[in-house]
Every structure is written in C-alpha cells, then in structure tokens.
Amino acid sequence: MFTPQERITGIIYVIIVLLFTWAGIWCYRHLNYQNVDKPWFRRFILRGREMAPIRKALVTLREIDEFEQ
C-alpha cells in the first residue's frame, strides 16, 4: 500500500506535528503573568528594545498589586 519512502516521510511528519503540538501546549500553559519573574521568561520573551513598554507596564502592575495589599 505505502512504499518505504512514503512511510518514512509520514513518520517524519507525525514527529514534527507532535513536537509543534507539544510546544504549543507548553506555551499555552506557561506564558502567563505569574511566570514573568522567572529567568527563562525574561530571557526569551522580554528581551529586546520593543519589549520596553511591556516591562514598564509589568512594573506598574506590580506597584498596583502592592498598593492593593
């Protein structure tokens, strides 16, 4: 039914899809406000010049949280 080349290609496609699915689920679960202070979040997400306004907004959110307590 399938040639050996088609089987290998299918297996490779399934592996790639599973890796991207796992990465998507991981991002969905871990990219949230509670993880902002973790080093991996700052290193990969809050890096660069374009993220400066977001960092300032996070500082403001922390100040609001401290004020409410």
N, C-alpha and C positions, 0 to 999 in steps of 0.2 A: 504494500500500500504506500508506504513512505520510503524514499531512498535514504541511505545512511546520511547523506548531506542534509536532507530536509529534517531528519531527526536531530542532528547536531544543531542546526540553526534554530529549531523550535526550542530545544533545551536552553540555548543561549538567550533567546528572547524571554523565556519564562524566568530565568535567573535575573535578567535585567529588570523585568517588571516587578519581581518580588523585592529587589533591592530598592527600587524607587518607591514602592508601596511602603516598605518599612521606613524609609527616610521621611516620607510624607506624614506617616502616623507619628513618628518620633517628633517631628517639628510641630505638629498639631498639639501634642501633649506637653511639650516643654517650652515653647516660645510664649511665655506669658509674663505678666507683671511681677510675679513672685520670684522669677529667676533672673531679674535684672542685675542683682548684686553678685551673681556667680561669675567667676573669671571667664569661663568659656563663652558666656553670653556677651560679655563686653568685648572679648577678643574677636568674635566672629560677626556679631550683629551691630554693636555700637561703635564701629570703627570707621574713621574717615571724617572728612570735613562736612559732608552733607548730613551727618547724624548729630551735629552740634545742637540744633534746635530741639531734637528729641531728648538729648541728655539734659538740657536746661529744663525741659518740661518734666522730666523724671525727678529732678531736684525739687522743683516746685511741688510736685505730688507728694514727695516725702515730707516737705515742710507742712503741707496741709494735713497730712496724716498725723504728724507730731503735734500740731496745734489742736486737732480734734481730740487727742488723748489727753 
